Amino acid sequence: MTANSHQPLSEKTLKYVLENYADPGLGVNTIAAHFAVSSFYLSKVFKASYKHTLVDFIHEYRLEKAKELIKTNQYSFAEISEILGYNHIRTFNRVFKKYIGATPSEYKKSIT
């Protein structure tokens, strides 16, 4: 048995997301498959522990990383999108606007 085999599933899931947030295939179904549980069960357990859906948590974590990368001025929005595991910049822009309330370029202007 591994040291973390006694961790609750929600904690294992959180750790998995933090380690794999940049994987374009990261989602409820792939995480559930990794832990050999149903996606419904995983979602229920995660929400009960963290008061956020797993999908929301993945997006929110990625977007916190996006905001850090935007502040560095080292990467284009397309590069940031790719770094964070979004397959298309349009998806990144849509998710950013939904969760942050501004497009990435509007956000960048607001912090400069």
Residue, then its C-alpha position, 0 to 999 in steps of 0.5 A: m500500500t502506498a502512503n496516500s492510499h488511506q487519503p480520502l478520494s477527494e484529497k487524492t483527486l485534488k492532488y491529482v488535479l494540482e499535478n495534472y492541470a496542464d493535461p488537455g485530457l484532464g476531466v471528470n471522466t479521465i480522473a474517475a477512470h484513474f481512480a477506478v470510480s464512476s464520474f458521478y461518484l467522484s463528482k459527488v465526493f469532490k463537491a461534498s468535500y470542497k463545495h465546488t464541482l470538480v469541473d469548476f475547480i479545474h477551470e478555476y485552478r487553471l485560470e489562477k495559473a493563467k492570471e500569473l502567466i499573464k502578469t509575467n508578459q512572457y507568453s501570448f494568450a495562445e501559448i498560455s492556453e496551450i500551457l494550461g491544457y486548453n485545446h483551443i484558444r477560443t475555449f480558453n477565452r470563453v472559460f476565462k470570460k465566464y469565470i473571471g468576468a473579462t477576456p484575457s486581454e481585458y484582464k491584462k489591460s486592467i492590471t497594467 
